[in-house]
């Protein structure tokens, strides 16, 4: 009986230790999803968006002429400041030997070069020198070939980390569940043996140990099931939508920059086969990607608050395409100033359509971010207290098992 008591106590303690270890690991991964990997993924997307928007604002300011509008200049500076701040934040939360760190270093290297080219383009533009357009096109080339690809790789790396953390948090604690079932079966068998050999129907100590083990097992199964469900909802209804909406927003920014550069270059830059305007072709490709991403976002949206901004964005994209067609027809007819007004003007311009699309996408992103955060936090909270609770219940169960066996031993002394 002493051996049985010691074995039961060790089994209950082992159950508690394994449960505490496995659940603590999953709780840490769930906390990383909420407070580390998803925010870093969102920051990486914002870095990409800020850089693309800065490029768009620089081209818009250049088209406005020597007197660059104050709001356009401020938008450009805000975007550069935001990208720089988020790069510092990302560097502080990233392992120095990781791929993300290398991409951050590349961005920090190329960003000052880009801003320097933009300032040269502005200076030449204020003096009415054609060289300003060349500097602007070269700056855009650096943005599209160096900065944006590095930002895209950073976003992909941080998103991959988020996916891994989510997978770790949702992994079933099979070892804990298996040990728990073995412990409960051993306690039931020990009580049956005690009943058959001592004619005692109930053993309060063993009953307490069994109850503690059953509570621990049910808490483990229920808590992890809730956590898995909420984290899956966070991915399905939050992160997947965020990824698609970020894709739509980034491509809309690229399309707007190419639309502006079409007027800056005035047909001087052609596609590789030399048959079409490079920037106009890339504008069309970008708008096609925007439309495809919005279609996917509409399917992923699970409520009216999420579908509304997406529908609004789709409508604004349609208006943007129509206004762009009118602007191109005007430019092709030889009316450059008229085309310029239709692209960067205050009323019924493609610039106004772009701002409306961007505002709708931002609203949709804010909604989906809230959906993700709420679901992920609920998943993390479902595991809160379980490691400590498992340890406490294990100690209680072990003490109960020993006291129960000692109670039977005392009857023989």
C-alpha positions in Angstrom: 0.0 0.0 0.0 2.9 2.4 0.7 4.3 1.6 -2.8 0.9 2.3 -4.3 0.6 5.6 -2.5 4.0 6.7 -3.6 3.3 5.7 -7.2 0.0 7.5 -7.2 1.5 10.7 -5.7 4.3 10.6 -8.3 1.9 10.1 -11.2 -0.3 13.0 -10.1 2.8 15.3 -9.7 4.1 14.2 -13.1 0.7 15.0 -14.6 0.8 18.5 -13.1 4.4 19.1 -14.2 3.8 18.0 -17.8 0.6 20.0 -18.0 2.3 23.1 -16.5 5.2 22.8 -18.9 3.2 22.2 -22.1 0.5 24.8 -21.3 3.1 27.4 -20.3 4.8 26.9 -23.7 1.5 27.3 -25.6 0.5 30.3 -23.4 3.9 32.0 -24.2 3.3 31.3 -27.9 -0.3 32.8 -27.7 1.1 35.8 -25.9 3.7 36.2 -28.7 0.9 36.2 -31.2 -0.9 39.0 -29.4 1.9 41.2 -28.2 4.9 40.4 -30.4 4.6 38.6 -33.8 1.3 40.1 -35.0 2.3 43.7 -34.0 5.6 43.2 -35.8 3.8 41.9 -38.9 1.5 44.9 -38.8 4.5 47.2 -38.4 6.2 45.6 -41.3 3.1 46.2 -43.4 3.0 49.8 -42.3 6.7 50.2 -43.2 5.9 49.0 -46.7 2.8 51.2 -46.9 4.7 54.3 -45.6 7.4 53.8 -48.2 5.0 53.3 -51.0 2.9 56.3 -49.9 6.0 58.5 -49.6 6.9 57.6 -53.2 3.4 58.5 -54.3 3.5 61.8 -52.4 6.9 62.7 -53.9 5.6 62.2 -57.4 2.4 64.1 -56.7 4.4 67.0 -55.2 6.7 67.0 -58.3 3.7 67.2 -60.6 2.4 70.2 -58.8 5.3 72.2 -60.0 7.9 74.4 -58.3 5.6 75.3 -55.4 4.9 72.0 -53.9 1.6 71.9 -51.9 2.2 72.0 -48.1 -0.1 69.1 -47.4 1.7 66.9 -50.0 5.1 67.8 -48.5 3.8 67.0 -45.0 2.4 63.7 -46.1 5.8 62.7 -47.6 7.6 63.7 -44.5 5.2 62.0 -42.2 5.6 58.8 -44.2 9.4 58.9 -44.1 9.2 59.6 -40.3 6.8 56.7 -39.8 8.9 54.3 -41.7 12.1 55.4 -39.8 10.3 55.0 -36.4 8.9 51.6 -37.2 12.3 50.4 -38.5 13.8 51.4 -35.1 11.0 49.6 -33.3 11.4 46.5 -35.4 15.2 46.4 -34.9 14.7 46.6 -31.2 12.4 43.5 -31.2 14.3 41.4 -33.7 17.2 39.0 -33.3 20.3 40.6 -34.7 21.2 37.4 -36.7 17.8 36.9 -38.2 16.7 37.5 -41.8 14.5 40.3 -40.5 17.5 42.1 -39.1 19.3 41.9 -42.5 16.3 43.4 -44.2 16.0 46.2 -41.6 19.7 47.0 -42.2 19.2 47.2 -45.9 16.2 49.5 -45.5 18.2 51.7 -43.2 21.0 51.9 -45.8 18.8 52.7 -48.8 16.3 55.1 -47.2 18.7 58.0 -46.8 19.8 57.5 -50.4 16.2 57.6 -51.6 15.4 60.8 -49.6 18.6 62.4 -51.0 17.5 61.7 -54.5 14.0 63.2 -53.8 15.6 66.3 -52.5 17.7 66.7 -55.6 14.6 66.2 -57.7 12.8 68.9 -55.8 15.7 71.3 -56.0 15.9 70.9 -59.8 12.2 71.1 -60.2 12.1 74.5 -58.3 14.6 75.8 -60.8 12.7 74.5 -63.7 15.4 72.1 -64.8 14.4 68.9 -66.7 17.0 67.0 -64.6 14.5 66.9 -61.8 12.3 64.4 -63.6 15.3 62.1 -64.1 16.2 62.3 -60.4 12.6 61.5 -59.5 12.5 58.5 -61.9 15.8 57.2 -60.5 14.4 57.6 -56.9 11.4 55.7 -57.9 13.6 53.0 -59.4 15.5 52.7 -56.1 12.2 52.5 -54.2 10.8 49.7 -56.5 14.0 47.7 -56.8 15.6 48.1 -53.4 13.4 49.5 -50.7 10.0 48.0 -51.4 11.4 44.5 -52.1 13.3 44.6 -48.8 10.1 45.8 -47.0 8.1 43.0 -48.6 10.6 40.4 -47.5 10.5 41.9 -44.0 6.7 41.6 -44.0 6.9 38.0 -45.2 9.4 37.1 -42.6 7.4 38.6 -39.7 4.2 37.1 -41.1 5.9 33.7 -41.2 6.9 34.1 -37.5 3.3 35.0 -36.7 2.1 31.8 -38.5 4.7 29.7 -36.5 3.7 31.2 -33.2 0.0 30.6 -34.0 0.8 27.0 -34.9 2.8 26.5 -31.6 0.0 28.0 -29.5 -2.7 25.8 -31.1 -0.7 22.5 -31.0 -2.6 19.9 -28.9 -0.9 19.0 -25.6 -1.1 15.3 -26.3 1.4 14.2 -23.7 -0.5 16.0 -20.9 -3.8 14.6 -22.0 -2.3 11.1 -22.2 -0.7 11.3 -18.8 -3.9 12.7 -17.4 -6.0 9.8 -18.6 -3.4 7.3 -17.2 -3.5 9.1 -13.8 -7.3 9.1 -13.6 -7.4 5.4 -14.6 -4.7 4.5 -12.0 -6.6 6.4 -9.2 -9.9 4.7 -10.1 -8.1 1.3 -10.1 -6.5 2.0 -6.7 -9.8 2.9 -5.2 -11.4 -0.2 -6.5 -8.6 -2.3 -5.1 -8.9 -0.6 -1.7 -12.7 -1.2 -1.8 -12.3 -4.9 -2.6 -9.6 -5.5 0.0 -10.7 -3.3 2.9 -14.5 -3.2 2.4 -14.3 0.6 2.6 -16.6 2.2 0.0 -15.0 5.6 -0.1 -11.5 6.8 0.5 -11.6 10.5 1.0 -8.0 11.1 0.2 -8.1 9.1 -3.1 -11.4 10.8 -3.9 -9.8 14.2 -3.5 -6.8 13.1 -5.7 -9.2 11.8 -8.3 -11.3 15.0 -8.2 -8.2 17.2 -8.5 -6.9 15.1 -11.5 -10.3 15.2 -13.3 -10.6 18.9 -12.8 -7.0 19.4 -14.1 -7.8 17.2 -17.1 -11.1 18.9 -17.9 -9.5 22.4 -17.5 -6.7 21.4 -19.8 -9.0 20.0 -22.5 -11.6 22.9 -22.3 -9.0 25.7 -21.9 -7.0 24.5 -24.9 -10.1 23.9 -27.0 -11.3 27.5 -26.4 -7.8 28.8 -27.1 -7.5 26.9 -30.3 -10.9 28.0 -31.4 -10.3 31.7 -30.7 -6.8 31.7 -32.3 -8.3 30.0 -35.4 -11.0 32.7 -35.5 -8.3 35.4 -35.2 -6.5 33.9 -38.2 -9.6 33.2 -40.3 -11.5 36.4 -39.6 -8.6 38.7 -38.8 -5.1 37.9 -40.1 -6.2 36.5 -43.5 -8.3 39.6 -44.2 -5.5 41.9 -43.0 -3.1 40.2 -45.4 -5.4 40.7 -48.4 -6.3 44.3 -47.4 -2.7 45.2 -47.0 -2.0 43.7 -50.5 -4.9 45.8 -51.9 -3.6 49.0 -50.2 0.0 48.5 -51.2 -0.9 47.9 -54.9 -3.2 50.9 -54.9 -0.2 53.0 -53.7 2.0 51.6 -56.4 -0.7 52.2 -59.0 -1.0 55.8 -57.9 2.8 56.4 -58.0 2.9 54.9 -61.5 0.0 57.1 -62.6 1.9 60.2 -61.5 5.1 59.0 -63.1 3.3 58.5 -66.4 2.9 62.3 -66.5 6.4 63.0 -65.2 8.1 60.8 -67.7 5.8 61.8 -70.7 6.5 58.5 -72.5 10.2 58.6 -72.1 10.3 55.3 -70.2 9.1 52.2 -72.1 8.6 48.6 -71.3 11.4 46.1 -72.0 10.0 45.3 -75.5 9.9 49.1 -76.2 6.2 49.1 -77.3 4.4 50.6 -74.4 4.7 53.2 -71.7 6.3 51.5 -68.7 4.4 53.4 -66.0 1.0 53.2 -67.7 1.5 49.4 -68.1 2.5 49.0 -64.5 -0.5 51.1 -63.4 -2.9 48.8 -65.2 -1.2 45.7 -63.7 -1.4 47.3 -60.2 -5.1 48.1 -60.5 -5.8 44.6 -61.6 -4.1 43.3 -58.4 -6.2 45.8 -56.4 -9.4 44.5 -57.9 -8.4 40.9 -57.3 -7.4 41.5 -53.7 -10.7 43.4 -53.0 -12.7 40.4 -54.4 -10.9 38.1 -51.9 -11.4 40.6 -49.1 -15.1 40.7 -49.7 -15.3 36.9 -49.5 -13.3 36.9 -46.2 -15.3 39.6 -44.5 -17.6 38.0 -42.0 -19.8 40.9 -40.9 -21.4 44.1 -42.2 -18.8 46.3 -40.5 -16.1 44.5 -42.5 -17.9 44.2 -45.8 -19.1 47.9 -46.0 -15.6 49.5 -46.4 -14.6 46.8 -48.9 -17.7 47.5 -51.0 -16.9 51.2 -50.8 -13.4 50.6 -51.9 -14.6 48.6 -54.9 -16.9 51.4 -55.9 -14.1 54.0 -55.6 -11.7 51.9 -57.6 -14.2 51.8 -60.4 -14.5 55.6 -60.3 -10.7 55.8 -60.3 -10.4 53.7 -63.4 -12.9 55.8 -65.3 -11.2 59.1 -64.3 -7.9 57.7 -65.3 -9.2 56.8 -68.7 -10.4 60.3 -69.2 -7.1 61.8 -68.0 -5.1 59.5 -70.4 -7.4 60.5 -73.3 -6.8 64.1 -72.5 -3.1 63.7 -72.4 -3.0 61.7 -75.6 -4.9 64.5 -77.2 -2.0 66.8 -76.4 -3.6 68.7 -73.5 -1.0 68.0 -70.8 -2.3 70.7 -68.4 -5.8 69.4 -68.7 -4.6 65.8 -68.0 -2.5 67.1 -65.0 -5.7 68.7 -63.5 -7.5 65.4 -63.9 -4.8 63.6 -62.0 -3.8 65.9 -59.2 -6.7 68.4 -59.2 -9.0 69.1 -56.3 -12.3 68.0 -57.9 -13.2 64.7 -59.7 -9.5 63.8 -60.1 -7.9 60.4 -59.9 -6.0 61.8 -56.8 -9.4 62.3 -55.1 -10.4 58.7 -56.1 -7.1 57.4 -54.7 -7.6 59.2 -51.4 -11.1 57.7 -51.1 -9.9 54.2 -51.9 -7.1 54.5 -49.3 -9.5 55.8 -46.7 -11.9 52.9 -47.3 -9.1 50.4 -47.1 -7.8 52.0 -43.9 -11.2 51.7 -42.3 -11.4 48.0 -43.3 -7.9 47.3 -42.0 -8.8 49.0 -38.6 -11.9 46.8 -38.3 -10.1 43.6 -39.1 -7.2 44.5 -36.8 -9.7 44.9 -34.0 -11.3 41.5 -34.9 -7.9 39.8 -34.8 -6.9 41.4 -31.5 -10.1 40.5 -29.7 -10.1 36.9 -30.8 -6.4 36.4 -30.2 -6.6 37.9 -26.7 -9.6 35.6 -25.9 -7.5 32.7 -27.0 -4.5 33.8 -24.8 -6.8 34.4 -21.8 -8.2 30.9 -22.1 -4.8 29.6 -21.0 -4.2 32.1 -18.3 -3.8 30.6 -14.9 -3.8 27.0 -16.2 0.0 26.3 -15.6 -0.2 27.6 -12.0 -3.6 25.9 -11.4 -2.2 22.6 -12.7 0.7 22.7 -10.4 -1.5 23.5 -7.4 -4.0 20.8 -8.3 -1.1 18.3 -8.7 0.2 19.0 -5.2 -3.3 18.8 -3.8 -3.9 15.5 -5.6 -0.5 14.0 -4.5 -1.2 15.0 -0.8 -4.7 13.4 -1.1 -3.3 10.2 -2.5 -0.8 9.9 0.3 -3.3 10.7 3.0 -5.8 8.3 1.6 -3.3 5.4 1.6 -2.1 6.4 5.1 -5.7 6.3 6.4 -6.0 2.7 5.3 -2.6 1.8 6.7 -3.5 3.3 10.1 -6.3 0.7 10.4 -3.7 -2.1 10.5 -1.5 -0.5 13.1 
